[in-house]
Amino acid sequence: MANSYHVTPRDDGWAAQRAGAGRASSVHNTQADAIAAARGYLGNQGGGELNIHGQNGAIRAKDTVPKGNDPRSSKG
């Protein structure tokens, strides 16, 4: 199963949450901050799908996030 994150509205801000998780990975004041966090999580986990929900809860946009660049070149 591919990695997938959702950015959803909450009473206390915007949540970046991995699909199927019981809790949000992080909560942010703005949707833009939550999107940036979710992109970072996906990049660190080998890439995946980002689903961005609008204020009404419906998915308003989707994006594919590529694998992040790990600057570490050492083995192990």
C-alpha distances in whole Angstrom, upper triangle without the diagonal:
4,7,9,12,15,19,21,25,26,30,30,28,25,22,19,16,12,11,11,14,17,19,19,19,22,25,27,30,29,26,26,26,23,21,22,21,17,18,19,16,14,16,16,13,12,12,10,11,14,15,19,21,25,27,27,24,22,20,22,20,17,17,14,15,16,15,18,22,22,26,27,28,28,27,25
4,6,10,13,17,19,23,25,29,28,26,23,20,17,14,11,10,12,14,18,19,18,17,20,23,24,27,26,23,23,23,20,18,19,18,14,14,16,13,10,13,13,10,9,8,6,8,11,13,16,19,23,25,26,22,21,18,20,18,14,13,11,11,12,12,15,18,20,23,24,25,27,26,24
4,7,10,14,17,20,22,26,25,23,19,16,13,11,8,8,10,12,15,16,15,14,16,19,21,24,23,20,20,20,17,15,16,14,11,11,12,10,7,10,11,8,8,7,5,6,9,11,14,17,21,23,24,20,20,17,19,16,13,12,10,10,11,11,13,17,18,22,22,24,25,25,23
4,7,10,13,17,19,22,22,20,16,14,10,9,6,6,9,10,14,14,13,12,15,17,18,21,20,17,17,17,14,13,14,13,9,10,12,10,8,11,12,10,11,9,6,5,6,8,11,13,17,20,20,17,16,13,15,13,10,10,9,10,12,13,15,18,20,24,25,27,28,28,26
4,7,10,13,15,19,19,16,13,10,7,5,4,5,9,10,13,12,10,9,11,13,15,18,16,14,14,14,10,9,11,10,6,8,11,8,7,11,12,11,13,10,8,6,5,6,9,11,14,17,18,14,14,12,14,12,10,10,10,10,13,14,15,19,20,24,25,28,29,29,28
4,6,10,12,16,16,14,10,8,6,5,6,7,10,10,12,12,9,10,11,12,13,16,14,11,13,13,9,9,12,11,8,10,13,11,11,14,16,15,16,14,11,9,6,5,6,7,11,13,14,11,11,9,11,10,9,11,12,12,16,17,18,22,24,27,28,31,33,33,31
4,7,10,13,13,10,7,5,5,6,9,10,13,13,14,12,9,10,10,9,10,12,10,7,9,10,6,6,10,9,7,10,13,12,12,15,17,17,18,16,14,11,8,6,5,6,9,10,12,10,11,9,10,10,10,12,14,14,17,19,19,23,24,27,29,32,34,34,33
4,7,10,11,9,6,5,7,8,11,11,13,13,14,12,10,12,11,9,10,12,11,8,11,12,9,10,13,12,11,14,16,15,16,19,20,20,22,19,17,14,11,9,7,5,7,8,9,7,9,9,11,12,13,15,17,17,21,23,23,26,28,31,33,36,37,38,36
4,7,8,6,5,6,9,11,14,15,16,16,15,13,11,14,12,9,10,10,9,8,12,12,10,11,15,14,14,17,19,18,19,22,23,23,25,23,21,18,15,12,10,7,7,6,8,7,10,11,12,14,16,18,20,21,24,26,26,29,31,33,35,38,40,40,39
4,5,5,6,7,10,11,15,16,17,15,14,12,10,13,11,9,10,10,11,10,14,14,11,14,17,16,15,19,20,19,21,24,25,24,27,25,23,21,17,15,13,11,11,9,10,9,13,14,16,18,19,21,23,23,27,28,28,31,32,35,36,40,41,41,40
4,6,8,10,14,15,18,19,20,18,17,14,13,16,14,10,11,10,12,13,16,16,14,17,20,18,19,22,23,23,24,27,28,28,30,28,27,24,21,19,17,14,13,11,12,12,16,18,19,21,23,25,27,27,30,31,31,34,35,37,39,42,44,44,42
4,7,9,13,14,18,20,21,18,17,14,12,14,11,8,8,8,10,12,15,14,12,16,18,16,17,21,21,21,23,26,26,26,29,27,26,24,21,19,17,15,15,13,15,15,18,19,20,22,23,25,27,26,29,30,29,32,33,35,36,40,41,42,40
4,7,10,13,16,18,20,18,17,14,11,13,10,6,6,5,7,8,11,10,9,12,14,13,14,17,18,18,20,23,24,24,27,25,23,21,18,17,14,13,12,11,13,13,16,17,17,18,20,21,23,23,26,27,26,29,30,32,34,38,39,40,39
4,7,10,13,15,17,16,15,13,10,11,8,5,5,6,6,6,9,8,6,9,11,11,11,14,15,15,17,19,20,21,23,21,20,18,14,13,10,10,10,9,12,11,14,14,14,15,16,17,20,19,23,24,23,26,27,30,32,35,37,37,36
4,6,10,12,14,12,12,9,6,7,6,4,6,9,9,8,11,9,6,9,11,9,9,13,14,13,14,17,18,18,21,19,17,16,13,12,10,10,12,12,14,12,14,14,15,15,16,17,18,18,21,22,21,24,25,28,30,33,34,35,33
4,7,10,12,11,12,9,6,6,5,6,8,11,11,9,11,9,5,7,9,7,6,9,10,9,11,14,14,14,17,15,14,12,10,10,9,10,13,14,16,13,15,14,15,14,14,14,15,14,17,18,18,21,22,25,26,29,31,31,30
4,6,8,7,9,7,4,5,7,9,11,15,15,13,14,13,9,10,12,10,8,11,12,10,11,14,15,14,16,15,13,12,10,10,11,11,15,16,17,14,15,14,16,15,14,15,16,15,18,18,18,22,23,26,27,30,31,31,29
4,6,6,9,8,7,7,10,12,15,18,18,16,17,16,12,12,14,11,8,11,12,9,9,13,13,11,14,12,11,10,9,10,12,13,17,18,19,16,17,15,17,16,14,14,14,14,16,16,17,21,21,25,25,28,29,29,27
4,6,9,10,10,10,13,15,18,21,20,17,19,18,15,14,17,15,11,14,15,12,11,15,16,13,15,14,11,10,10,9,12,13,17,18,18,15,15,13,16,16,14,14,14,15,17,18,19,23,24,27,28,31,32,31,29
4,7,9,10,12,15,16,20,23,22,20,22,21,17,18,20,17,14,17,18,15,15,18,18,16,18,17,14,13,14,13,15,16,19,20,20,16,17,16,19,19,17,18,18,18,21,21,22,26,26,30,30,32,33,32,30
4,6,7,9,12,14,17,21,21,19,21,20,16,17,19,16,13,17,17,14,14,18,17,15,18,17,15,15,14,14,16,16,20,21,21,17,18,18,21,20,19,19,19,19,21,21,22,25,25,29,29,32,32,31,29
4,7,9,12,14,17,20,21,20,22,21,17,19,21,18,16,19,20,16,17,21,20,18,21,21,19,18,17,17,18,17,20,21,21,17,19,19,22,22,21,22,23,22,25,24,25,28,28,32,32,34,35,34,32
4,6,9,10,14,17,18,17,20,18,14,16,18,15,14,17,18,15,16,20,19,18,21,20,19,18,17,16,17,17,19,19,20,17,19,19,22,22,21,22,22,21,24,24,24,27,27,30,30,33,34,33,31
4,5,7,10,14,15,14,16,14,11,13,14,11,10,14,14,12,14,17,17,16,19,18,17,16,14,14,14,14,17,17,18,15,18,17,19,19,18,19,20,19,22,21,21,24,25,28,28,31,32,32,30
4,7,10,14,15,14,15,13,10,12,13,9,9,12,11,9,12,14,14,13,17,16,16,15,14,14,15,16,18,19,21,18,20,19,20,20,19,19,19,17,19,19,18,21,21,24,25,28,29,29,27
4,7,10,12,12,13,10,8,11,11,8,9,12,12,10,13,16,15,16,19,18,18,17,15,15,15,15,17,18,20,17,20,19,20,20,19,19,20,18,21,20,19,22,22,25,26,29,30,31,29
4,7,9,9,11,9,7,10,12,9,10,14,14,13,16,18,18,19,22,21,20,19,16,16,14,14,15,15,17,16,18,18,19,19,19,20,21,20,23,23,22,25,25,27,29,32,33,34,33
4,6,7,9,6,6,9,10,9,11,14,14,14,17,19,19,20,23,21,21,20,16,16,14,14,15,14,17,16,19,18,18,18,19,19,21,20,23,23,22,24,25,27,29,33,34,35,34
4,7,9,7,8,11,12,12,14,16,17,18,20,22,22,24,26,24,24,22,19,18,15,15,15,13,17,17,19,19,19,19,21,21,23,22,25,26,25,27,28,30,32,35,37,39,37
4,5,5,7,9,10,11,13,15,16,17,19,20,22,23,25,23,22,20,16,16,13,13,12,11,15,15,17,17,16,16,18,18,21,20,23,24,23,26,27,29,31,35,37,38,37
4,5,5,6,9,10,10,12,14,15,16,18,20,21,23,20,19,17,13,12,9,9,9,10,13,12,14,13,12,12,14,15,17,17,20,22,21,24,26,28,31,34,36,37,36
4,5,5,6,9,10,11,12,14,15,16,19,20,21,19,18,16,13,13,10,12,12,13,16,16,17,15,14,13,14,14,16,15,18,20,19,22,24,26,28,31,34,35,35
4,5,5,6,9,10,11,12,14,15,17,19,20,18,18,17,14,14,12,14,14,15,18,17,19,17,17,16,16,16,17,16,19,20,18,21,22,24,26,29,32,33,32
4,5,5,6,9,10,11,12,14,15,17,19,16,16,14,11,11,9,11,12,13,16,15,16,15,15,14,14,14,16,14,17,18,17,20,22,24,26,29,31,32,31
4,5,5,6,9,10,11,12,14,15,17,14,13,12,8,9,8,10,12,14,17,15,15,13,13,11,11,10,12,11,14,16,15,18,20,23,25,28,30,31,31
4,6,5,6,9,10,11,12,14,16,14,14,13,10,12,11,14,16,17,20,19,19,17,16,14,14,12,13,11,14,15,13,16,18,20,22,25,27,29,28
4,5,5,6,9,10,11,12,15,13,13,13,11,13,12,15,17,18,21,19,20,18,18,16,15,14,14,12,14,14,13,16,17,19,21,24,26,27,26
4,5,5,6,9,10,11,12,10,10,10,7,9,10,13,15,17,19,17,17,15,16,14,12,11,11,9,12,13,12,16,17,20,22,25,27,27,26
4,6,5,6,9,10,11,8,9,9,7,10,11,14,17,19,22,19,19,16,16,14,12,9,9,7,9,10,9,13,15,17,20,22,25,26,25
4,5,5,6,9,10,9,11,12,11,14,14,18,20,22,25,22,22,20,20,17,15,13,12,9,10,10,8,11,12,15,17,20,22,23,22
4,6,5,6,9,8,10,11,10,13,14,17,20,22,24,21,22,19,20,18,16,14,13,10,11,10,9,12,13,16,17,20,22,22,21
4,5,5,6,5,6,8,8,11,13,17,20,22,24,21,21,18,19,16,13,11,9,7,8,7,8,12,13,16,18,20,22,22,21
4,5,5,5,8,10,11,14,16,20,22,25,27,24,24,21,21,18,15,12,10,6,6,5,4,8,10,13,15,17,19,20,19
4,6,7,10,13,13,17,19,22,25,27,29,26,26,23,24,21,18,16,14,10,9,7,6,8,8,12,13,15,17,17,16
4,6,8,11,12,16,18,21,25,27,28,25,25,22,23,21,18,15,13,10,10,7,8,11,11,15,15,17,18,18,17
4,7,11,13,16,19,22,26,28,30,27,26,23,24,21,17,14,11,9,7,4,7,9,10,14,15,16,18,18,17
4,7,9,13,16,19,22,25,27,24,23,19,20,17,13,11,7,5,5,4,7,10,12,16,17,19,21,21,21
4,7,10,13,16,20,23,24,21,20,16,17,14,11,8,6,5,7,8,11,14,16,20,21,23,25,25,24
4,7,10,13,16,20,20,17,16,12,14,11,7,6,5,6,9,11,13,17,19,23,24,26,28,28,27
4,6,10,13,16,17,15,14,10,11,8,6,5,6,7,11,13,14,18,20,23,25,28,30,30,29
4,6,10,13,14,11,10,6,8,6,5,7,9,11,14,16,18,22,24,27,29,31,33,34,33
4,7,10,11,9,8,6,6,5,6,8,11,13,16,19,20,23,25,28,30,33,35,36,35
4,7,8,5,5,4,5,7,9,12,15,16,20,22,23,27,29,32,34,37,39,39,38
4,5,5,6,6,6,8,11,14,18,19,23,25,26,29,32,34,37,39,41,42,41
4,5,8,9,9,12,15,18,21,22,26,28,29,32,34,37,39,42,44,44,43
4,6,9,10,13,16,19,22,24,28,30,31,34,36,39,41,44,46,46,45
4,7,9,12,14,17,20,21,25,27,28,32,34,37,38,41,43,43,42
4,6,9,11,15,18,20,24,26,28,31,33,37,39,41,43,43,42
4,6,8,11,14,17,20,23,24,28,30,33,35,38,40,40,39
4,7,11,14,16,20,23,24,28,30,33,36,38,40,41,40
4,7,11,13,16,20,21,24,27,30,32,35,37,38,37
4,7,10,13,16,18,21,24,27,30,32,34,34,34
4,6,10,13,15,18,21,24,26,28,31,31,31
4,6,10,12,15,18,21,24,25,28,28,28
4,7,8,12,15,18,20,22,25,25,25
4,6,9,12,15,18,19,22,22,22
4,7,9,12,14,16,18,18,19
4,6,9,12,14,16,17,18
4,6,9,11,14,15,16
4,5,8,10,12,13
4,6,9,12,14
4,6,9,10
4,7,9
4,7
4
